[in-house]
Each structure stands twice: as structure tokens, then as C-alpha cells.
């Protein structure tokens, strides 16, 4: 059992709901393996109390927070300094509390996305072919920003409400276009990757009704959802023989730079946090 002292460095994750989060399992396993005097805890906060909660942590008594649904946009607005990654994503999944009382906002979700592709689809090149992203919310924005930073020049946003996709495309600039789901057959032609950035498939709910078969046989298919690990969307893609990337790989990928921001060092190698998370998920 971790011994908590006055010198223990505290960080955590905040969201609503938060009980499902795998982040404490990842970070605490790394802390234990590194022998660091640190702990990582979940915080359940109501939307009404979020701003006061964050404000109360100014000064560095808590090193930092990962931020999840539904607070990422609000977290960005509360920060004093914003990284370029967070600005492009218009959301923050990391808040770092500095000793002078300032709050730094960052977004490591895009790093996690690219790390997941590098791990599970190592031959994928973001700039080699168009990328299709389902959804036009914060997750889709973060994914598009990440692919743009990695050199992608043709990103196709598909959303039920085309106007929302058009707003996103206009914000991100040239190379990003918006389309309706009814155009999926045509939009999927020639893509190198297809990413589900919606919550469809979460906790086993029905997935999106889109023609994955219209993608090339080599297209990498990803779902950001990690519970269940193999969503209906990924199951269909695997049935078609498409290479796939799962949301758990993205979660671990974004957690690594988060750990570095909170605890000042890279997580120790050799800790199989994926297996620990899968065990917690009952897999």
C-alpha cells in the first residue's frame, strides 16, 4: 500500500462520471515501478463546481490534473497559459499547477492518438493518403489537429450535422473538408485511415452505420472508445480484414506525456500497463 506523506506529489484525473477511468491504474503502476513518492487519484466534480475546484488548486499543492468529459473546454478557459496543441484542439486534457499560482493547459490527446497509430499500425504515414474522421466534436477536432501536425494534407470530417463539420473545417483551415454521413461511400475512397471520434459504441451501444467496406483494404480503422475495447465499429473493421487501432492504446499514449508533466520524468519502461488496464476492464 502506498504510504502518503506531506512530501507525496499528488496528481489526478477529474471528470463526471469518473469511476470508469483507467488513468489511476496506469499512473499508479508507473509511480510504484519508479519508486516515486507520488499518488494519482480520481476526482468526481459536478459541472457547477468545476471552476471553483480548479481555482482552489492554484499554487501547486496538487501537481496537475488530467481532464476528461465534460470539462476539457472549460479547463482550457480557466488556464493562464495555453500550449499550441491545446489551442488548436480548443480543449485541455492536462492542467499543470505552478508554484506561482498560474495554471498551464496542454492537450496530449493528439500525442496519444499518433502514439497509438505508431504502436498498432506502424506502417501508417499520416501524409500518405486522406484521413476520414467521424464526428465534429472535441475529440474529432483534437484528432484532426494531431494529423495536421503530423503532415496530413487531406482530412475529411463526416458528421450527421454538416454545418457543425463545416465550422470545424473552417477553424482548422485548408486541407480539412466537411461532409455528411450520406456521402461516406465517396468520402472513404482512397483513405489511409478512418477514425471514429464519436461516442457511438461506448459501453457496447450500437455503432455508427457507415460503410467501412468502402475504405481501401489497407485503410487503418480506429475507434477512440476503449470500453468495450473492441467496439462494434472495430469488430466490423476486423471482419473486413482492416488493420485496427483501439482506444486503450490512445489512452496509454496520452498518459505518458501527462505523467512527465506531473512527475517530472518519463514512466519507467517494462511496466505492462495495457495488461493491467485490460484486467480492470474484465478482459
C-alpha positions in Angstrom: 0.0 0.0 0.0 1.3 3.5 -0.9 2.4 5.5 2.1 1.1 9.1 1.8 3.3 11.8 3.4 3.4 15.5 3.4 6.0 15.2 0.6 3.9 13.0 -1.6 3.4 14.5 -5.0 -0.3 14.4 -5.9 -1.9 14.4 -9.3 -5.2 13.0 -10.6 -7.9 13.0 -13.1 -11.2 14.9 -13.0 -14.4 14.2 -14.8 -18.1 13.3 -14.4 -18.5 10.4 -14.3 -15.0 9.3 -13.4 -15.4 5.8 -11.8 -14.7 4.1 -15.1 -11.3 5.9 -15.7 -8.3 3.7 -16.3 -5.9 6.6 -15.7 -5.3 5.9 -12.0 -4.3 2.3 -12.8 -1.7 3.5 -15.4 -0.2 6.3 -13.4 0.0 4.5 -10.0 1.6 1.4 -11.7 4.3 3.7 -13.1 4.8 5.5 -9.8 5.2 2.2 -8.0 7.7 0.9 -10.5 9.7 4.1 -10.5 9.8 4.2 -6.7 8.4 7.8 -6.7 6.8 9.4 -3.7 3.6 10.2 -5.6 0.0 9.2 -6.0 -2.6 9.7 -8.7 -6.3 9.9 -7.7 -9.7 10.4 -9.4 -11.8 13.4 -8.6 -15.6 13.5 -9.2 -16.7 17.1 -9.6 -20.1 18.5 -10.7 -20.1 20.9 -13.6 -21.3 23.7 -11.4 -18.3 23.2 -9.0 -15.5 22.6 -11.6 -14.2 26.2 -11.8 -14.1 26.5 -8.1 -12.4 23.2 -7.8 -9.7 24.1 -10.3 -9.2 27.5 -8.7 -8.7 26.0 -5.3 -5.7 24.0 -6.6 -3.7 27.1 -7.7 -0.3 27.2 -6.1 0.9 23.6 -6.7 -0.2 21.7 -3.7 -1.6 19.3 -6.4 0.9 18.9 -9.3 -1.7 18.6 -12.0 -4.8 17.1 -13.4 -5.9 15.1 -16.4 -9.2 16.4 -17.5 -11.9 14.3 -19.2 -15.5 14.6 -20.2 -17.2 17.0 -19.8 -14.6 19.6 -18.7 -12.0 19.8 -21.4 -13.3 23.1 -22.9 -13.9 24.7 -19.6 -10.4 23.6 -18.4 -8.8 25.5 -21.3 -10.7 28.7 -20.4 -9.5 28.6 -16.8 -5.8 28.4 -17.7 -3.4 31.3 -17.7 -1.1 29.8 -20.3 -2.1 27.6 -23.2 0.1 25.4 -25.3 -0.2 25.5 -29.1 -1.6 21.9 -29.0 -4.4 22.9 -26.6 -5.1 26.0 -28.7 -5.5 24.0 -31.9 -7.7 21.4 -30.1 -9.6 24.1 -28.3 -9.6 21.8 -25.3 -7.3 20.8 -22.5 -6.8 17.3 -21.1 -3.9 18.4 -18.9 -3.7 21.2 -16.3 -0.4 21.8 -14.5 -0.5 23.9 -11.3 2.6 26.0 -11.0 4.1 27.3 -7.7 3.4 30.9 -8.6 -0.3 30.2 -8.8 -0.5 30.1 -12.6 -2.2 27.2 -14.5 -0.8 25.8 -17.7 -3.2 24.0 -20.1 -2.0 21.4 -22.5 -3.5 18.7 -24.7 -1.8 15.3 -25.0 -4.7 13.6 -26.7 -3.3 14.2 -30.1 0.1 12.8 -29.0 -1.8 9.7 -27.7 -3.6 9.3 -31.0 -0.4 9.4 -33.0 1.4 7.1 -30.5 -1.5 4.6 -30.8 -1.1 4.5 -34.6 2.7 4.2 -34.3 2.3 1.2 -32.0 -0.6 -0.7 -33.6 -0.3 0.4 -37.2 3.5 1.1 -37.6 3.4 1.3 -41.4 0.9 4.2 -41.3 2.0 7.5 -42.7 -0.3 10.4 -42.0 0.7 12.4 -45.1 0.4 9.5 -47.5 -3.3 9.4 -48.0 -6.5 11.2 -46.9 -7.8 10.7 -43.4 -11.5 10.4 -42.6 -12.8 11.3 -39.1 -16.3 10.6 -37.9 -17.7 13.3 -35.7 -17.3 17.0 -35.3 -16.9 17.5 -31.5 -13.9 18.0 -29.3 -12.4 14.5 -30.0 -12.7 15.0 -33.7 -11.1 18.4 -33.5 -8.2 17.0 -31.5 -7.7 14.2 -33.9 -7.7 16.5 -36.9 -5.3 18.9 -35.3 -3.0 15.9 -34.5 -3.0 14.6 -38.0 -2.4 18.1 -39.4 0.6 18.5 -37.1 1.9 15.1 -38.4 1.8 16.3 -42.0 -1.7 15.2 -43.2 -3.0 17.4 -46.0 -6.4 16.0 -46.7 -8.7 15.4 -43.7 -12.3 14.7 -44.3 -14.8 15.3 -41.4 -18.1 13.4 -41.6 -20.9 14.4 -39.3 -24.7 14.0 -39.2 -24.9 17.8 -39.0 -22.8 19.0 -41.9 -22.9 22.6 -40.6 -21.0 21.6 -37.5 -18.4 19.8 -39.6 -18.1 22.9 -41.8 -17.4 25.1 -38.7 -14.7 22.7 -37.6 -13.2 22.7 -41.1 -13.2 26.4 -41.3 -11.4 26.7 -37.9 -8.7 24.3 -38.8 -8.1 25.7 -42.3 -7.0 24.4 -45.7 -6.9 20.7 -46.1 -9.9 20.0 -43.9 -13.3 19.5 -45.5 -16.7 18.6 -44.2 -19.2 16.0 -45.5 -22.5 14.4 -44.5 -22.7 10.8 -43.5 -24.7 10.1 -46.6 -21.6 10.9 -48.6 -19.5 8.3 -46.8 -19.1 5.9 -49.7 -17.4 8.6 -51.8 -15.5 10.2 -49.0 -14.0 6.8 -47.9 -12.4 6.2 -51.3 -8.7 6.2 -51.1 -8.4 7.0 -47.4 -5.4 5.8 -45.4 -7.3 5.9 -42.1 -10.8 6.1 -40.7 -11.3 7.2 -37.1 -14.4 7.1 -35.0 -14.3 10.2 -32.8 -17.9 9.9 -31.7 -19.2 8.1 -28.6 -21.1 5.6 -30.7 -20.2 2.2 -29.5 -19.5 3.3 -25.9 -20.3 0.7 -23.3 -21.5 -1.7 -26.1 -24.1 0.7 -27.6 -24.8 0.4 -31.3 -22.0 1.7 -33.6 -22.4 4.1 -36.5 -24.0 2.8 -39.6 -21.2 3.7 -42.1 -19.8 1.7 -45.0 -16.4 0.7 -43.7 -16.2 -1.7 -46.7 -15.9 1.4 -48.9 -12.4 2.1 -47.5 -9.4 0.6 -49.2 -8.3 -2.8 -47.8 -5.2 -1.2 -46.4 -7.0 1.6 -44.5 -6.3 1.7 -40.8 -9.6 1.8 -38.7 -9.5 3.3 -35.2 -12.1 3.8 -32.5 -11.3 6.2 -29.7 -13.7 4.3 -27.3 -11.9 1.8 -25.1 -14.9 0.4 -23.2 -15.6 -2.0 -24.8 -12.1 -2.5 -26.1 -13.4 -4.0 -29.4 -16.4 -1.9 -30.3 -18.9 -2.9 -32.9 -17.1 -0.4 -35.2 -13.7 -2.2 -34.7 -15.3 -5.6 -34.9 -16.8 -4.8 -38.3 -13.4 -3.5 -39.5 -11.6 -6.6 -38.3 -14.2 -8.7 -40.0 -13.3 -6.9 -43.3 -9.6 -7.5 -42.7 -8.8 -3.9 -42.0 -5.9 -3.2 -39.6 -7.2 -1.6 -36.4 -6.1 0.7 -33.6 -8.0 0.7 -30.3 -8.8 3.5 -27.8 -6.8 1.9 -25.0 -3.6 2.4 -27.0 -4.6 6.1 -27.3 -5.3 6.4 -23.6 -1.9 5.0 -22.7 -0.2 7.2 -25.4 -1.7 10.4 -23.9 -0.9 9.3 -20.3 2.9 9.1 -20.9 3.4 12.9 -21.6 0.8 13.6 -18.8 3.0 11.6 -16.3 6.0 13.6 -17.5 4.2 16.9 -16.9 3.1 15.9 -13.4 6.0 13.9 -12.0 9.0 15.3 -14.0 10.2 12.1 -15.6 9.3 9.5 -18.2 7.3 6.5 -17.0 9.6 3.5 -16.3 10.0 1.0 -19.1 8.8 -2.5 -18.7 5.5 -1.9 -16.9 2.7 -3.6 -18.8 0.0 -1.1 -18.1 -2.1 -2.3 -21.0 -2.5 -5.7 -19.4 -3.3 -4.0 -16.1 -6.0 -1.9 -17.7 -7.4 -4.9 -19.6 -7.6 -6.8 -16.4 -9.5 -3.9 -14.8 -11.9 -3.9 -17.8 -12.5 -7.7 -17.3 -10.7 -8.7 -20.4 
